[in-house]
Amino acid sequence: MKFKNSTLTLLIGTCIAVTLAFVVMAWAQEQGKLLLPQDKGPDKLDVSSYPKPIQDDYKVFAEKCPKCHTLARGLNTMMTQDEWSRYVKRMMHKPNSGINESQGKQIFDFLVYDETNRKDKDPKSFNRSLTDEELEKLKAGEGH
Ligand code: HEC
């Protein structure tokens, strides 16, 4: 009886330890994610005043783009139309992005509409996109 009890205690203890280890690992991974200045801005947008097709495009953007970083990143970064075109492709081509051509086009349409009708009118409220050099610097400084 005594033996059985301690086996059970050991078993439960091991389960708790393993669970804790997983939680800590997940937390560490989350902390290790690179944070950009624009990630700190709002992570959602009220698009009720936008044209219906753009509202549908926003839904695709809101579903697909927060997979690796917050939705805030896209919402608070200012780019020209050409840069957005290049950037949506760059995001699409990242491993496991889960974004196909037609979804990429919808996301691009939303971003360009939002850029022209919201961000460009109030540039001070948004972050310009970081250059590749700035991104590299941030990545290199990670964990220090
Ligand atoms: C597969 C992961 C992944 C997905 C999905 C993804 N991103 Fe990114 N995004 C990144 C990474 C990683 C970076 C950091 C820069 C780099 O490595 O290219 C980044 C950077 C950015 C930046 C910062 C640009 C700058 O230079 O300041 C913007 C804006 C952005 N993403 C928007 C989007 C949008 C819009 C979508 C949806 C189409 C999206 N991301 C989907 C991984 C992803």
Backbone and ligand atoms as CSV (ligand in chain L), in Angstrom:
chain,resi,resn,atom,element,x,y,z
A,1,MET,N,N,0.835,-1.203,0.000
A,1,MET,CA,C,0.000,0.000,0.000
A,1,MET,C,C,0.876,1.261,0.000
A,2,LYS,N,N,1.855,1.254,0.896
A,2,LYS,CA,C,2.745,2.412,0.993
A,2,LYS,C,C,3.525,2.607,-0.332
A,3,PHE,N,N,3.965,1.472,-0.881
A,3,PHE,CA,C,4.710,1.497,-2.135
A,3,PHE,C,C,3.860,2.096,-3.260
A,4,LYS,N,N,2.593,1.614,-3.345
A,4,LYS,CA,C,1.685,2.088,-4.389
A,4,LYS,C,C,1.491,3.604,-4.312
A,5,ASN,N,N,1.334,4.058,-3.047
A,5,ASN,CA,C,1.123,5.485,-2.852
A,5,ASN,C,C,2.282,6.310,-3.360
A,6,SER,N,N,3.480,5.870,-3.060
A,6,SER,CA,C,4.630,6.676,-3.470
A,6,SER,C,C,4.814,6.597,-4.983
A,7,THR,N,N,4.430,5.456,-5.583
A,7,THR,CA,C,4.498,5.366,-7.042
A,7,THR,C,C,3.555,6.380,-7.674
A,8,LEU,N,N,2.377,6.450,-7.097
A,8,LEU,CA,C,1.373,7.396,-7.605
A,8,LEU,C,C,1.882,8.836,-7.464
A,9,THR,N,N,2.464,9.108,-6.280
A,9,THR,CA,C,2.998,10.453,-6.045
A,9,THR,C,C,4.081,10.776,-7.075
A,10,LEU,N,N,4.928,9.797,-7.319
A,10,LEU,CA,C,6.006,9.983,-8.282
A,10,LEU,C,C,5.446,10.268,-9.677
A,11,LEU,N,N,4.409,9.496,-10.010
A,11,LEU,CA,C,3.788,9.632,-11.328
A,11,LEU,C,C,3.172,11.019,-11.495
A,12,ILE,N,N,2.409,11.426,-10.480
A,12,ILE,CA,C,1.773,12.746,-10.551
A,12,ILE,C,C,2.839,13.831,-10.580
A,13,GLY,N,N,3.860,13.660,-9.754
A,13,GLY,CA,C,4.961,14.629,-9.709
A,13,GLY,C,C,5.624,14.779,-11.063
A,14,THR,N,N,5.854,13.637,-11.716
A,14,THR,CA,C,6.485,13.676,-13.033
A,14,THR,C,C,5.597,14.412,-14.030
A,15,CYS,N,N,4.290,14.104,-13.977
A,15,CYS,CA,C,3.352,14.778,-14.888
A,15,CYS,C,C,3.408,16.288,-14.698
A,16,ILE,N,N,3.381,16.712,-13.447
A,16,ILE,CA,C,3.407,18.152,-13.164
A,16,ILE,C,C,4.714,18.758,-13.680
A,17,ALA,N,N,5.828,18.063,-13.429
A,17,ALA,CA,C,7.130,18.587,-13.860
A,17,ALA,C,C,7.183,18.729,-15.374
A,18,VAL,N,N,6.678,17.697,-16.076
A,18,VAL,CA,C,6.709,17.738,-17.545
A,18,VAL,C,C,5.837,18.886,-18.068
A,19,THR,N,N,4.642,19.021,-17.479
A,19,THR,CA,C,3.741,20.100,-17.895
A,19,THR,C,C,4.402,21.456,-17.677
A,20,LEU,N,N,5.000,21.627,-16.509
A,20,LEU,CA,C,5.668,22.901,-16.199
A,20,LEU,C,C,6.785,23.190,-17.191
A,21,ALA,N,N,7.540,22.140,-17.514
A,21,ALA,CA,C,8.646,22.314,-18.455
A,21,ALA,C,C,8.123,22.814,-19.805
A,22,PHE,N,N,6.998,22.238,-20.247
A,22,PHE,CA,C,6.412,22.669,-21.523
A,22,PHE,C,C,5.955,24.115,-21.472
A,23,VAL,N,N,5.310,24.472,-20.358
A,23,VAL,CA,C,4.825,25.849,-20.215
A,23,VAL,C,C,6.003,26.819,-20.266
A,24,VAL,N,N,7.069,26.492,-19.547
A,24,VAL,CA,C,8.241,27.372,-19.511
A,24,VAL,C,C,8.876,27.480,-20.901
A,25,MET,N,N,8.937,26.344,-21.621
A,25,MET,CA,C,9.521,26.363,-22.961
A,25,MET,C,C,8.709,27.236,-23.917
A,26,ALA,N,N,7.372,27.091,-23.828
A,26,ALA,CA,C,6.494,27.880,-24.699
A,26,ALA,C,C,6.653,29.364,-24.380
A,27,TRP,N,N,6.758,29.660,-23.097
A,27,TRP,CA,C,6.914,31.048,-22.669
A,27,TRP,C,C,8.230,31.616,-23.202
A,28,ALA,N,N,9.297,30.830,-23.071
A,28,ALA,CA,C,10.615,31.282,-23.522
A,28,ALA,C,C,10.603,31.545,-25.033
A,29,GLN,N,N,9.910,30.654,-25.756
A,29,GLN,CA,C,9.837,30.816,-27.206
A,29,GLN,C,C,9.111,32.118,-27.561
A,30,GLU,N,N,8.028,32.366,-26.829
A,30,GLU,CA,C,7.236,33.582,-27.036
A,30,GLU,C,C,8.107,34.821,-26.778
A,31,GLN,N,N,8.881,34.784,-25.689
A,31,GLN,CA,C,9.747,35.908,-25.336
A,31,GLN,C,C,10.825,36.113,-26.396
A,32,GLY,N,N,11.251,35.030,-27.011
A,32,GLY,CA,C,12.330,35.093,-27.980
A,32,GLY,C,C,11.911,35.710,-29.299
A,33,LYS,N,N,10.607,35.837,-29.508
A,33,LYS,CA,C,10.122,36.426,-30.759
A,33,LYS,C,C,10.558,37.876,-30.857
A,34,LEU,N,N,10.977,38.238,-32.023
A,34,LEU,CA,C,11.448,39.595,-32.251
A,34,LEU,C,C,10.282,40.581,-32.196
A,35,LEU,N,N,10.431,41.613,-31.374
A,35,LEU,CA,C,9.383,42.623,-31.270
A,35,LEU,C,C,9.814,43.885,-32.019
A,36,LEU,N,N,8.990,44.352,-32.929
A,36,LEU,CA,C,9.308,45.589,-33.644
A,36,LEU,C,C,8.506,46.738,-33.038
A,37,PRO,N,N,8.969,47.988,-33.242
A,37,PRO,CA,C,8.261,49.128,-32.630
A,37,PRO,C,C,6.768,49.136,-32.979
A,38,GLN,N,N,6.453,48.785,-34.229
A,38,GLN,CA,C,5.052,48.868,-34.661
A,38,GLN,C,C,4.157,47.796,-34.018
A,39,ASP,N,N,4.774,46.760,-33.411
A,39,ASP,CA,C,3.982,45.717,-32.743
A,39,ASP,C,C,3.262,46.261,-31.518
A,40,LYS,N,N,3.741,47.403,-31.023
A,40,LYS,CA,C,3.166,47.929,-29.784
A,40,LYS,C,C,1.890,48.725,-30.021
A,41,GLY,N,N,1.564,49.004,-31.279
A,41,GLY,CA,C,0.347,49.759,-31.585
A,41,GLY,C,C,-0.880,48.873,-31.511
A,42,PRO,N,N,-2.073,49.447,-31.815
A,42,PRO,CA,C,-3.332,48.681,-31.776
A,42,PRO,C,C,-3.271,47.452,-32.677
A,43,ASP,N,N,-3.910,46.365,-32.223
A,43,ASP,CA,C,-3.847,45.127,-33.008
A,43,ASP,C,C,-5.191,44.770,-33.638
A,44,LYS,N,N,-6.100,45.769,-33.696
A,44,LYS,CA,C,-7.298,45.553,-34.503
A,44,LYS,C,C,-7.783,46.878,-35.068
A,45,LEU,N,N,-8.657,46.798,-36.051
A,45,LEU,CA,C,-9.118,48.005,-36.723
A,45,LEU,C,C,-10.609,47.884,-36.999
A,46,ASP,N,N,-11.342,48.980,-36.728
A,46,ASP,CA,C,-12.770,49.009,-37.062
A,46,ASP,C,C,-12.890,49.401,-38.534
A,47,VAL,N,N,-13.292,48.439,-39.358
A,47,VAL,CA,C,-13.341,48.704,-40.803
A,47,VAL,C,C,-14.771,48.929,-41.278
A,48,SER,N,N,-15.696,49.223,-40.325
A,48,SER,CA,C,-17.113,49.315,-40.703
A,48,SER,C,C,-17.385,50.443,-41.701
A,49,SER,N,N,-16.474,51.436,-41.769
A,49,SER,CA,C,-16.689,52.518,-42.728
A,49,SER,C,C,-16.020,52.229,-44.076
A,50,TYR,N,N,-15.319,51.125,-44.186
A,50,TYR,CA,C,-14.638,50.767,-45.430
A,50,TYR,C,C,-15.617,50.088,-46.393
A,51,PRO,N,N,-15.356,50.170,-47.710
A,51,PRO,CA,C,-16.235,49.487,-48.681
A,51,PRO,C,C,-16.302,47.985,-48.385
A,52,LYS,N,N,-17.441,47.395,-48.702
A,52,LYS,CA,C,-17.663,45.979,-48.392
A,52,LYS,C,C,-16.540,45.054,-48.871
A,53,PRO,N,N,-16.094,45.173,-50.137
A,53,PRO,CA,C,-15.028,44.254,-50.579
A,53,PRO,C,C,-13.750,44.395,-49.735
A,54,ILE,N,N,-13.471,45.634,-49.308
A,54,ILE,CA,C,-12.265,45.860,-48.492
A,54,ILE,C,C,-12.468,45.255,-47.095
A,55,GLN,N,N,-13.713,45.309,-46.602
A,55,GLN,CA,C,-13.996,44.664,-45.309
A,55,GLN,C,C,-13.736,43.162,-45.401
A,56,ASP,N,N,-14.100,42.573,-46.528
A,56,ASP,CA,C,-13.821,41.140,-46.720
A,56,ASP,C,C,-12.319,40.889,-46.802
A,57,ASP,N,N,-11.606,41.790,-47.471
A,57,ASP,CA,C,-10.153,41.659,-47.566
A,57,ASP,C,C,-9.524,41.736,-46.169
A,58,TYR,N,N,-10.077,42.636,-45.343
A,58,TYR,CA,C,-9.554,42.784,-43.981
A,58,TYR,C,C,-9.668,41.469,-43.214
A,59,LYS,N,N,-10.797,40.765,-43.429
A,59,LYS,CA,C,-10.991,39.490,-42.725
A,59,LYS,C,C,-9.868,38.496,-43.050
A,60,VAL,N,N,-9.469,38.457,-44.321
A,60,VAL,CA,C,-8.381,37.562,-44.721
A,60,VAL,C,C,-7.075,38.007,-44.057
A,61,PHE,N,N,-6.832,39.307,-44.100
A,61,PHE,CA,C,-5.643,39.882,-43.448
A,61,PHE,C,C,-5.623,39.520,-41.957
A,62,ALA,N,N,-6.781,39.725,-41.282
A,62,ALA,CA,C,-6.840,39.496,-39.830
A,62,ALA,C,C,-6.712,38.013,-39.486
A,63,GLU,N,N,-7.056,37.159,-40.449
A,63,GLU,CA,C,-6.946,35.722,-40.176
A,63,GLU,C,C,-5.522,35.225,-40.463
A,64,LYS,N,N,-4.930,35.726,-41.537
A,64,LYS,CA,C,-3.657,35.164,-42.013
A,64,LYS,C,C,-2.411,35.831,-41.437
A,65,CYS,N,N,-2.479,37.122,-41.196
A,65,CYS,CA,C,-1.235,37.834,-40.898
A,65,CYS,C,C,-0.764,37.773,-39.443
A,66,PRO,N,N,-1.607,37.427,-38.463
A,66,PRO,CA,C,-1.050,37.361,-37.101
A,66,PRO,C,C,-0.473,35.991,-36.745
A,67,LYS,N,N,-0.115,35.206,-37.725
A,67,LYS,CA,C,0.370,33.869,-37.421
A,67,LYS,C,C,1.761,33.900,-36.762
A,68,CYS,N,N,2.633,34.762,-37.241
A,68,CYS,CA,C,4.012,34.774,-36.732
A,68,CYS,C,C,4.309,36.000,-35.875
A,69,HIS,N,N,3.552,37.064,-36.067
A,69,HIS,CA,C,3.733,38.267,-35.245
A,69,HIS,C,C,2.349,38.851,-35.060
A,70,THR,N,N,2.206,39.919,-34.279
A,70,THR,CA,C,0.863,40.447,-34.025
A,70,THR,C,C,0.302,41.091,-35.295
A,71,LEU,N,N,-1.017,41.224,-35.326
A,71,LEU,CA,C,-1.661,41.914,-36.444
A,71,LEU,C,C,-1.256,43.390,-36.428
A,72,ALA,N,N,-0.882,43.856,-35.242
A,72,ALA,CA,C,-0.463,45.251,-35.085
A,72,ALA,C,C,0.639,45.622,-36.075
A,73,ARG,N,N,1.504,44.664,-36.368
A,73,ARG,CA,C,2.640,44.970,-37.240
A,73,ARG,C,C,2.168,45.493,-38.594
A,74,GLY,N,N,1.222,44.792,-39.187
A,74,GLY,CA,C,0.694,45.239,-40.479
A,74,GLY,C,C,-0.125,46.516,-40.346
A,75,LEU,N,N,-0.848,46.622,-39.239
A,75,LEU,CA,C,-1.755,47.768,-39.066
A,75,LEU,C,C,-1.022,49.070,-38.781
A,76,ASN,N,N,0.190,48.978,-38.230
A,76,ASN,CA,C,0.883,50.192,-37.812
A,76,ASN,C,C,2.134,50.502,-38.612
A,77,THR,N,N,2.349,49.744,-39.689
A,77,THR,CA,C,3.512,50.005,-40.538
A,77,THR,C,C,3.078,50.771,-41.783
A,78,MET,N,N,3.812,51.812,-42.108
A,78,MET,CA,C,3.528,52.562,-43.335
A,78,MET,C,C,4.457,52.108,-44.446
A,79,MET,N,N,3.883,51.843,-45.615
A,79,MET,CA,C,4.692,51.470,-46.772
A,79,MET,C,C,4.041,52.051,-48.018
A,80,THR,N,N,4.834,52.207,-49.060
A,80,THR,CA,C,4.261,52.588,-50.343
A,80,THR,C,C,3.599,51.346,-50.941
A,81,GLN,N,N,2.815,51.581,-51.989
A,81,GLN,CA,C,2.128,50.467,-52.658
A,81,GLN,C,C,3.122,49.410,-53.152
A,82,ASP,N,N,4.237,49.878,-53.728
A,82,ASP,CA,C,5.261,48.938,-54.230
A,82,ASP,C,C,5.857,48.107,-53.103
A,83,GLU,N,N,6.120,48.801,-51.995
A,83,GLU,CA,C,6.696,48.084,-50.850
A,83,GLU,C,C,5.715,47.051,-50.313
A,84,TRP,N,N,4.422,47.408,-50.246
A,84,TRP,CA,C,3.422,46.439,-49.762
A,84,TRP,C,C,3.364,45.228,-50.681
A,85,SER,N,N,3.426,45.484,-51.975
A,85,SER,CA,C,3.384,44.388,-52.930
A,85,SER,C,C,4.543,43.430,-52.672
A,86,ARG,N,N,5.726,44.011,-52.511
A,86,ARG,CA,C,6.917,43.218,-52.260
A,86,ARG,C,C,6.793,42.504,-50.912
A,87,TYR,N,N,6.262,43.230,-49.920
A,87,TYR,CA,C,6.233,42.672,-48.572
A,87,TYR,C,C,5.224,41.548,-48.408
A,88,VAL,N,N,4.041,41.703,-49.027
A,88,VAL,CA,C,3.050,40.623,-48.927
A,88,VAL,C,C,3.631,39.356,-49.555
A,89,LYS,N,N,4.342,39.525,-50.679
A,89,LYS,CA,C,4.974,38.358,-51.315
A,89,LYS,C,C,6.028,37.750,-50.398
A,90,ARG,N,N,6.809,38.624,-49.770
A,90,ARG,CA,C,7.851,38.148,-48.858
A,90,ARG,C,C,7.218,37.344,-47.708
A,91,MET,N,N,6.091,37.824,-47.164
A,91,MET,CA,C,5.410,37.124,-46.071
A,91,MET,C,C,4.804,35.809,-46.569
A,92,MET,N,N,4.235,35.864,-47.804
A,92,MET,CA,C,3.638,34.649,-48.383
A,92,MET,C,C,4.656,33.544,-48.548
A,93,HIS,N,N,5.879,33.955,-48.885
A,93,HIS,CA,C,6.898,32.961,-49.205
A,93,HIS,C,C,7.674,32.457,-47.998
A,94,LYS,N,N,7.348,32.978,-46.833
A,94,LYS,CA,C,7.984,32.426,-45.626
A,94,LYS,C,C,7.435,31.020,-45.399
A,95,PRO,N,N,8.262,30.121,-44.855
A,95,PRO,CA,C,7.790,28.743,-44.650
A,95,PRO,C,C,6.520,28.701,-43.796
A,96,ASN,N,N,5.566,27.878,-44.209
A,96,ASN,CA,C,4.300,27.708,-43.465
A,96,ASN,C,C,3.485,28.981,-43.304
A,97,SER,N,N,3.596,29.917,-44.216
A,97,SER,CA,C,2.798,31.136,-44.083
A,97,SER,C,C,1.315,30.818,-44.243
A,98,GLY,N,N,0.983,29.788,-45.017
A,98,GLY,CA,C,-0.420,29.412,-45.208
A,98,GLY,C,C,-1.212,30.440,-45.993
A,99,ILE,N,N,-0.537,31.260,-46.796
A,99,ILE,CA,C,-1.222,32.298,-47.585
A,99,ILE,C,C,-1.060,31.985,-49.069
A,100,ASN,N,N,-2.180,31.801,-49.794
A,100,ASN,CA,C,-2.060,31.518,-51.220
A,100,ASN,C,C,-2.144,32.807,-52.050
A,101,GLU,N,N,-2.015,32.685,-53.373
A,101,GLU,CA,C,-1.961,33.856,-54.262
A,101,GLU,C,C,-3.180,34.755,-54.116
A,102,SER,N,N,-4.391,34.139,-54.127
A,102,SER,CA,C,-5.597,34.980,-54.130
A,102,SER,C,C,-5.793,35.638,-52.759
A,103,GLN,N,N,-5.403,34.930,-51.700
A,103,GLN,CA,C,-5.483,35.554,-50.370
A,103,GLN,C,C,-4.468,36.687,-50.269
A,104,GLY,N,N,-3.291,36.466,-50.840
A,104,GLY,CA,C,-2.257,37.500,-50.851
A,104,GLY,C,C,-2.746,38.755,-51.556
A,105,LYS,N,N,-3.467,38.553,-52.661
A,105,LYS,CA,C,-4.004,39.690,-53.417
A,105,LYS,C,C,-5.023,40.462,-52.575
A,106,GLN,N,N,-5.899,39.717,-51.866
A,106,GLN,CA,C,-6.907,40.376,-51.015
A,106,GLN,C,C,-6.247,41.172,-49.895
A,107,ILE,N,N,-5.211,40.562,-49.290
A,107,ILE,CA,C,-4.500,41.238,-48.205
A,107,ILE,C,C,-3.827,42.504,-48.729
A,108,PHE,N,N,-3.221,42.394,-49.905
A,108,PHE,CA,C,-2.582,43.554,-50.540
A,108,PHE,C,C,-3.615,44.666,-50.792
A,109,ASP,N,N,-4.792,44.286,-51.323
A,109,ASP,CA,C,-5.840,45.285,-51.595
A,109,ASP,C,C,-6.248,46.017,-50.315
A,110,PHE,N,N,-6.405,45.252,-49.230
A,110,PHE,CA,C,-6.759,45.894,-47.957
A,110,PHE,C,C,-5.665,46.856,-47.523
A,111,LEU,N,N,-4.412,46.384,-47.559
A,111,LEU,CA,C,-3.296,47.197,-47.059
A,111,LEU,C,C,-3.158,48.495,-47.842
A,112,VAL,N,N,-3.352,48.426,-49.157
A,112,VAL,CA,C,-3.212,49.626,-49.980
A,112,VAL,C,C,-4.367,50.598,-49.709
A,113,TYR,N,N,-5.586,50.067,-49.587
A,113,TYR,CA,C,-6.733,50.937,-49.267
A,113,TYR,C,C,-6.504,51.614,-47.924
A,114,ASP,N,N,-6.090,50.825,-46.927
A,114,ASP,CA,C,-5.887,51.325,-45.569
A,114,ASP,C,C,-4.747,52.337,-45.530
A,115,GLU,N,N,-3.719,52.080,-46.305
A,115,GLU,CA,C,-2.572,52.997,-46.387
A,115,GLU,C,C,-3.049,54.359,-46.904
A,116,THR,N,N,-3.778,54.333,-48.024
A,116,THR,CA,C,-4.198,55.568,-48.688
A,116,THR,C,C,-5.230,56.332,-47.862
A,117,ASN,N,N,-6.179,55.591,-47.261
A,117,ASN,CA,C,-7.309,56.259,-46.614
A,117,ASN,C,C,-7.142,56.507,-45.121
A,118,ARG,N,N,-6.134,55.926,-44.519
A,118,ARG,CA,C,-5.975,56.103,-43.072
A,118,ARG,C,C,-4.550,56.528,-42.735
A,119,LYS,N,N,-3.565,55.675,-43.043
A,119,LYS,CA,C,-2.197,55.949,-42.583
A,119,LYS,C,C,-1.606,57.192,-43.240
A,120,ASP,N,N,-1.750,57.302,-44.564
A,120,ASP,CA,C,-1.129,58.425,-45.268
A,120,ASP,C,C,-1.699,59.771,-44.819
A,121,LYS,N,N,-2.927,59.739,-44.269
A,121,LYS,CA,C,-3.555,60.994,-43.832
A,121,LYS,C,C,-3.066,61.418,-42.458
A,122,ASP,N,N,-2.425,60.501,-41.738
A,122,ASP,CA,C,-2.002,60.790,-40.374
A,122,ASP,C,C,-0.664,60.089,-40.097
A,123,PRO,N,N,0.349,60.417,-40.911
A,123,PRO,CA,C,1.601,59.643,-40.870
A,123,PRO,C,C,2.266,59.618,-39.494
A,124,LYS,N,N,2.037,60.670,-38.696
A,124,LYS,CA,C,2.717,60.736,-37.399
A,124,LYS,C,C,2.284,59.611,-36.460
A,125,SER,N,N,1.079,59.067,-36.680
A,125,SER,CA,C,0.564,58.031,-35.777
A,125,SER,C,C,1.106,56.632,-36.077
A,126,PHE,N,N,1.889,56.511,-37.166
A,126,PHE,CA,C,2.319,55.164,-37.564
A,126,PHE,C,C,3.830,55.081,-37.686
A,127,ASN,N,N,4.330,53.847,-37.716
A,127,ASN,CA,C,5.764,53.635,-37.882
A,127,ASN,C,C,6.068,53.396,-39.350
A,128,ARG,N,N,7.141,53.993,-39.830
A,128,ARG,CA,C,7.565,53.606,-41.170
A,128,ARG,C,C,8.168,52.207,-41.071
A,129,SER,N,N,8.229,51.510,-42.182
A,129,SER,CA,C,8.789,50.160,-42.135
A,129,SER,C,C,10.277,50.236,-41.840
A,130,LEU,N,N,10.788,49.210,-41.206
A,130,LEU,CA,C,12.220,49.171,-40.898
A,130,LEU,C,C,12.978,48.710,-42.141
A,131,THR,N,N,14.188,49.195,-42.274
A,131,THR,CA,C,15.028,48.706,-43.369
A,131,THR,C,C,15.563,47.329,-42.999
A,132,ASP,N,N,16.059,46.610,-43.999
A,132,ASP,CA,C,16.622,45.284,-43.716
A,132,ASP,C,C,17.791,45.385,-42.727
A,133,GLU,N,N,18.560,46.484,-42.826
A,133,GLU,CA,C,19.689,46.650,-41.896
A,133,GLU,C,C,19.177,46.795,-40.466
A,134,GLU,N,N,18.117,47.619,-40.312
A,134,GLU,CA,C,17.554,47.803,-38.973
A,134,GLU,C,C,17.008,46.483,-38.421
A,135,LEU,N,N,16.363,45.707,-39.320
A,135,LEU,CA,C,15.838,44.404,-38.903
A,135,LEU,C,C,16.971,43.489,-38.446
A,136,GLU,N,N,18.056,43.475,-39.231
A,136,GLU,CA,C,19.198,42.627,-38.876
A,136,GLU,C,C,19.759,43.015,-37.516
A,137,LYS,N,N,19.855,44.315,-37.285
A,137,LYS,CA,C,20.375,44.803,-36.002
A,137,LYS,C,C,19.506,44.326,-34.853
A,138,LEU,N,N,18.175,44.460,-35.036
A,138,LEU,CA,C,17.250,44.014,-33.988
A,138,LEU,C,C,17.405,42.517,-33.738
A,139,LYS,N,N,17.518,41.765,-34.841
A,139,LYS,CA,C,17.649,40.309,-34.699
A,139,LYS,C,C,18.936,39.955,-33.967
A,140,ALA,N,N,20.015,40.674,-34.303
A,140,ALA,CA,C,21.315,40.395,-33.674
A,140,ALA,C,C,21.281,40.723,-32.184
A,141,GLY,N,N,20.486,41.721,-31.821
A,141,GLY,CA,C,20.425,42.140,-30.426
A,141,GLY,C,C,19.491,41.297,-29.579
A,142,GLU,N,N,18.802,40.360,-30.247
A,142,GLU,CA,C,17.843,39.522,-29.544
A,142,GLU,C,C,18.482,38.734,-28.399
A,143,GLY,N,N,17.822,38.723,-27.261
A,143,GLY,CA,C,18.303,37.900,-26.154
A,143,GLY,C,C,19.408,38.548,-25.329
A,144,HIS,N,N,19.776,39.809,-25.668
A,144,HIS,CA,C,20.808,40.462,-24.873
A,144,HIS,C,C,20.188,41.384,-23.841
L,1,HEC,C1,C,5.373,32.761,-41.655
L,1,HEC,C2,C,5.476,33.840,-40.688
L,1,HEC,C3,C,4.903,35.195,-41.091
L,1,HEC,C4,C,3.650,35.449,-41.600
L,1,HEC,C5,C,2.524,34.468,-41.910
L,1,HEC,C6,C,3.586,36.883,-41.802
L,1,HEC,N1,N,4.751,37.475,-41.386
L,1,HEC,FE1,FE,5.172,39.464,-41.422
L,1,HEC,N2,N,7.032,39.105,-40.705
L,1,HEC,C7,C,7.547,37.865,-40.383
L,1,HEC,C8,C,8.940,38.000,-39.980
L,1,HEC,C9,C,9.846,36.866,-39.530
L,1,HEC,C10,C,9.238,39.388,-40.055
L,1,HEC,C11,C,10.576,40.078,-39.730
L,1,HEC,C12,C,11.250,40.502,-41.023
L,1,HEC,C13,C,11.643,39.348,-41.890
L,1,HEC,O1,O,12.248,38.390,-41.407
L,1,HEC,O2,O,11.275,39.408,-43.083
L,1,HEC,C14,C,8.023,40.050,-40.497
L,1,HEC,C15,C,7.906,41.410,-40.672
L,1,HEC,C16,C,6.762,42.081,-41.067
L,1,HEC,C17,C,6.629,43.520,-41.199
L,1,HEC,C18,C,7.697,44.545,-40.798
L,1,HEC,C19,C,8.303,45.250,-41.967
L,1,HEC,C20,C,9.335,46.233,-41.551
L,1,HEC,O3,O,10.401,46.198,-42.169
L,1,HEC,O4,O,9.119,47.051,-40.645
L,1,HEC,C21,C,5.363,43.760,-41.679
L,1,HEC,C22,C,4.740,45.102,-41.987
L,1,HEC,C23,C,4.713,42.471,-41.835
L,1,HEC,N3,N,5.575,41.477,-41.454
L,1,HEC,C24,C,3.426,42.320,-42.302
L,1,HEC,C25,C,2.839,41.085,-42.516
L,1,HEC,C26,C,1.574,40.907,-43.204
L,1,HEC,C27,C,0.740,42.049,-43.775
L,1,HEC,C28,C,1.312,39.574,-43.220
L,1,HEC,C29,C,0.150,38.861,-43.880
L,1,HEC,C30,C,0.223,38.890,-45.341
L,1,HEC,C31,C,2.417,38.907,-42.544
L,1,HEC,N4,N,3.329,39.856,-42.145
L,1,HEC,C32,C,2.495,37.545,-42.343
L,1,HEC,C33,C,6.871,36.664,-40.440
L,1,HEC,C34,C,5.593,36.480,-40.948
